[in-house]
């Protein structure tokens, strides 16, 4: 997937499961994390373009969750979610790679732009504060635990 926004960060985890199991766990974890009433309220508050969950599950191109739209969905390999709101445009991309027999390396990479003074403030509140890193690591842990139980 072509990326034009600046790199923000990347986190990884190794999961003891097959790629199709990790793919399913990824979709379920994203729905769980972003489709709650709290996430929908936040998406509305910051003016996200996509505020509801829609489309096929596991995600396919065009599927949405609050804050994101799937722009790339290659089952068992890559899921790229793009979003925009008042303060930022961003992409959160997940890449599944073979790590060893029966293991998958899952990468979560973020790119984003934070235009203008309010974007700069938002970056400070979300990225520089460590909130984004904490939430992304928590999401990866959730995906790993779920996949290893399936």
C-alpha positions in Angstrom: 0.0 0.0 0.0 1.4 3.4 -0.9 1.8 5.7 2.1 2.1 9.5 1.8 1.6 10.6 5.4 4.6 10.8 7.8 5.6 7.7 9.8 4.5 7.8 13.4 5.4 4.4 14.9 5.3 0.7 14.6 4.7 -2.1 17.2 5.0 -5.9 16.7 4.0 -9.1 18.4 4.6 -12.8 17.6 1.5 -14.9 17.7 1.4 -18.7 17.9 -1.3 -19.3 15.4 -2.0 -19.7 11.7 -2.3 -16.6 9.5 -6.1 -17.2 8.9 -6.6 -17.4 12.7 -4.7 -14.2 13.3 -6.7 -12.5 10.5 -10.0 -13.5 12.2 -8.7 -12.4 15.6 -7.5 -9.1 14.1 -11.0 -8.3 12.7 -12.8 -9.3 15.9 -10.4 -7.3 18.1 -10.8 -4.2 15.9 -14.6 -4.5 16.2 -14.3 -4.9 19.9 -12.0 -2.0 20.4 -13.6 0.5 18.0 -17.2 -0.4 17.8 -18.1 0.4 21.4 -20.5 3.3 22.2 -17.5 5.1 23.7 -15.5 4.8 20.5 -18.5 6.0 18.4 -18.9 9.0 20.7 -15.2 9.9 20.3 -15.4 9.5 16.5 -18.4 11.9 16.5 -16.7 14.4 18.9 -13.5 14.7 16.7 -15.5 14.7 13.5 -14.4 11.3 12.0 -15.4 10.7 8.4 -16.5 7.1 9.4 -18.5 6.9 12.6 -20.2 3.5 12.4 -19.3 -0.1 11.7 -20.3 -1.4 8.3 -19.4 -3.9 5.6 -18.2 -7.5 5.7 -16.5 -9.1 8.6 -13.6 -9.9 8.7 -13.0 -6.5 7.1 -12.8 -6.2 3.4 -12.0 -3.1 1.3 -14.6 -0.5 2.1 -15.6 -1.9 5.5 -15.7 0.6 8.3 -15.3 0.9 12.1 -15.6 4.2 13.9 -12.7 6.3 12.9 -11.5 4.1 10.0 -12.2 2.7 6.6 -10.4 -0.4 5.2 -8.5 0.7 2.1 -6.5 -2.5 1.7 -7.6 -6.0 2.9 -5.5 -8.9 1.7 -6.7 -11.8 3.8 -4.0 -13.3 6.0 -1.5 -10.7 4.9 -2.4 -7.0 5.2 -5.2 -4.8 6.5 -4.8 -1.0 6.1 -7.3 1.3 7.7 -7.4 5.0 6.8 -9.2 7.8 8.6 -9.6 11.5 9.0 -11.1 13.9 11.4 -10.8 17.6 12.3 -7.2 17.3 13.6 -5.6 14.5 11.6 -5.5 12.2 8.6 -4.0 8.8 9.4 -3.4 5.2 8.4 -3.1 2.2 10.7 -1.8 -0.8 8.8 -1.5 -4.3 10.0 1.0 -6.7 8.3 1.1 -10.4 8.9 4.4 -12.2 8.2 5.5 -15.8 8.8 7.8 -15.8 11.9 8.3 -19.6 12.2 6.2 -22.7 11.7 2.9 -22.0 13.4 3.8 -18.4 14.2 2.9 -15.1 12.7 4.7 -11.7 13.2 2.0 -9.0 13.4 3.1 -5.5 12.7 0.9 -2.4 13.4 2.3 0.7 11.7 0.9 4.2 11.9 1.3 7.1 9.6 -0.4 10.5 10.2 -0.6 14.2 9.4 -1.6 16.7 12.0 -2.2 20.0 10.1 -2.3 23.4 11.8 -2.1 24.5 15.4 -5.0 22.3 16.5 -3.4 19.3 14.8 -0.1 20.0 16.6 -2.0 20.1 19.9 -3.8 16.9 19.1 -0.5 15.2 18.2 0.8 16.3 21.6 -2.2 14.9 23.4 -2.4 11.6 21.5 1.1 10.7 20.2 3.6 12.6 22.3 1.8 11.7 25.6 2.2 8.0 24.8 -1.6 7.3 24.7 -1.4 6.0 21.1 1.5 3.7 21.9 -0.3 2.3 24.9 -3.5 1.7 23.0 -1.8 0.2 20.0 0.2 -2.2 22.3 -3.0 -3.1 24.1 -4.7 -3.9 20.8 -1.8 -6.1 19.7 -1.9 -8.0 23.0 -5.7 -8.5 22.6 -5.2 -9.8 19.1 -2.5 -12.2 20.2 -4.4 -13.5 23.2 -7.6 -14.0 21.2 -5.8 -15.7 18.3 -3.9 -18.1 20.6 -7.3 -19.1 22.2 -9.0 -19.8 18.9 
